[in-house]
Amino acid sequence: MKRSTWFILGGLLVALFLAGVVSNFASGSPDGLDAASRKGCTFNENDEVTGGDCMARNAKDHELADSPLADYGLAGIGNSFVSTAIAGVTGVLVTFAVAGGIFWLVRRRGPGVATDSTGAATDSTGASPVDAAGKD
């Protein structure tokens, strides 16, 4: 295998490990944007706004909140570790497949390789490789 293939496979394995295992150890605390949007409000034990005035009071669910991979987990799986791992691995594989497909579509075919109007391969001079091989 070429070195670039090993590099891509290695990167894919690292991404799968990070998404499937390490992502489960991310902090559950609100990030900076969440913390700033919650400033000025009070919340109950279900994390619902009970009073005050803050940006979070106007928050709405996303249109895809009911999708199978919403909220960093897979719907229908009770174990949060497994749910997060499957969602992360699925995201990496879908992203890799889409990016790989795009790169495959726009890849270079190599210098001097072109086709004529019939679809036959030609070299940079316009002669077909069969014609060039038959001449001395």
Secondary structure, 3 states (H helix, E strand, C coil): CCHHHHHHHHHHHHHHHHHHCHHHHCCCCCCHHHHHHHCCEEECCCCCEEEECCHHHHCCCCCCCCCCCHHHCCCCCCCHHHHHHHHHHHHHHHHHHHHHHHHHHHCCCCCCCEECCCCCEECCCCCCHHHHHHCC
